[in-house]
Amino acid sequence: MSTLRQQMMEDMQLHGYAAKTQEAYVGAVRSLAKYYKRSPGDITQEEVRAYFLWLVKERGVARSTLTIHLSGIKFLFEVTLKREWIIFNLVRPQKRKKLPVVLSVEETKHLLSLVRMPKARMALTVIYACGLRLNEGLHLRLQDIDSPRMLIWIRNGKGGKDRYVPLPERLLLMLRAYWTLHKPTSYFFFQKNKNTAISDTSLQHTFKATLRESGIRKAASIHTLRHSYATHLLERGVDLRVIQELLGHKSPQTTAIYTHLTDKSFQTLNETLNNLLADL
């Protein structure tokens, strides 16, 4: 490992960045170094500008990819190398408001019923039933289950925040049956040695294979289960502010996107439109 890379990683650790963020930022800097075939410390501001133009015009990268490259490279030059360059104020990834994919309650139940491996089925069920992010679900531990209070403690969520989510009675019964069968000692969803959580890649492959088998023609991912959870709660009258707390969203605007996705809102709109157009 180069001295510069080591220093950058230490700087990110001091800033409290999550391991995945550190990995993404280092990957962005590595791509820049590979493009010019030399150390990033020797690259000029004009070359950085040319690199971002190449990403936008030649590669046509997605906004999320451009954002990661900008954040990672900017961190290296501004924080680690102490270079305040104007180029980082010029790069502005185009914003796009994209609605998330949502499964109906029936589609969700059908999808989960097709998962054959008990460990994967239980992990996906927990993610849906509690509205968890993938990493939060995979790292669920025995001590996180507060059955007397019917709560699950979500540790170190996005932004390093802890939160509680409700533990449905049906889910508690399923977790107890799962424990009886697999006897986890630390992580509920463990690898062979029981001291390591299963990989997100493994569960994602299982989800994609099950989605193909289900016949559901939606571009769903595991994160779709979280979107579906929020939408299903909103359709059943749960207050948006409560859903924001359950999801661990920092801003209510993030949660408000689900108001555009509910069947109830579409039903009301359709009824209104039908009344308006009845006499045409």
Secondary structure as GFF3:
##gff-version 3
##sequence-region A 1 280
A	DSSP	alpha_helix	3	14	.	.	.	ID=ss1
A	DSSP	alpha_helix	19	36	.	.	.	ID=ss2
A	DSSP	three_ten_helix	40	42	.	.	.	ID=ss3
A	DSSP	alpha_helix	45	53	.	.	.	ID=ss4
A	DSSP	pi_helix	54	59	.	.	.	ID=ss5
A	DSSP	alpha_helix	63	74	.	.	.	ID=ss6
A	DSSP	pi_helix	75	80	.	.	.	ID=ss7
A	DSSP	alpha_helix	87	90	.	.	.	ID=ss8
A	DSSP	alpha_helix	105	113	.	.	.	ID=ss9
A	DSSP	alpha_helix	118	130	.	.	.	ID=ss10
A	DSSP	alpha_helix	134	138	.	.	.	ID=ss11
A	DSSP	three_ten_helix	142	144	.	.	.	ID=ss12
A	DSSP	beta_strand	145	146	.	.	.	ID=ss13
A	DSSP	beta_strand	151	154	.	.	.	ID=ss14
A	DSSP	three_ten_helix	158	160	.	.	.	ID=ss15
A	DSSP	beta_strand	163	166	.	.	.	ID=ss16
A	DSSP	alpha_helix	169	182	.	.	.	ID=ss17
A	DSSP	alpha_helix	200	214	.	.	.	ID=ss18
A	DSSP	alpha_helix	222	235	.	.	.	ID=ss19
A	DSSP	alpha_helix	240	247	.	.	.	ID=ss20
A	DSSP	alpha_helix	252	255	.	.	.	ID=ss21
A	DSSP	three_ten_helix	256	260	.	.	.	ID=ss22
A	DSSP	alpha_helix	263	277	.	.	.	ID=ss23
###
